[in-house]
Amino acid sequence: MYVADVTTGAAPQLLVGGRLDTWYPLDWSADDSKLLVWRYVSISESYLYLADVATGTLTALDASGHKVGIRTAKFAPTAAACTC
């Protein structure tokens, strides 16, 4: 998975890759510094990670290693964005 800043014309950067599983981008953090990514292994085994755009570091959101079926996920809206 590559990310690119289209406003600068810089070359795309590899953010997630080199693994045998299938990865999907799900959502950007409000400040665009992190990408929520889904590692799909099978219908009953998936994992969520935060990818830090600046460093490329992947952080597992559930370090337990339990196999769960995930279909989708998103960042929660920020309090500043709430219009209640």
N, C-alpha and C positions, 0 to 999 in steps of 0.2 A: 504494500500500500504506500503510495507516494503522496506527498503534499507539496503544493507549490503556491507561492505568493504571486498571483497573476498581475499584481500592481507593479512589481519590480522587474519582472522578466527573468528572475533568477531561475536556475535549473531546479527541477523538482528534487526533493530529498526523500530517500527511502525512510519510512517511519516504521513500518512493520513488514517483515519479510524473512525469507530464508528458512521458513518452517514448512512442514508438510501439511499441516491443517489448513482449513479455509478460514480466512479472516474477513470481517465485514466492518466498515465504519458505521457507527450508529448515531453519534451526536457530538457536537462541539460544546465545550464548556463556554460559559457566558463571556469569558475574556479571551477565547480562542487559543488558550495556551495548552489545552488538553483535548484529546480526542477519546471518546468512549468507543472501544472496539470489542467485537464479539468474536471469539475463537470457536468455530463450529467443528465438532468432531463427528457427532452423530445426532439423531433426533433426541436421544436421551443423555447426551453429553456435550455440554457447552460451557464456556467460561467467559467472564467479562474482565476487561483490563482497562486501565487508563494509560494512554500513551502521551508522554510529555513531548510536545512538539519541539521544544528547544534542545532537549537532550536525547530524545529517542528512547528514554527509559520506559519500560512496560511495568506497571504495577498491577498485580492481581487484586481484584476487588473481594475475592473470597479465597483466602489462603488455605482453607480446609482441604481442598482437593476433591470435595464431594462432586459426584457426577450429577448434573441437573440439566434438564431440557430448558433452554432459553429461546424465546422467539423474538423478543425485542426488549429494548431498554432505552431510557433517555435520562438526561440530567433533569433534576427537579428545577422548576422556575425559581429565580432568586426573589427575595423579599422585595427588592427594589423594583422588580418588574411586575409585582402584583398590583392590580388596579382595584382591589376589594375595598 
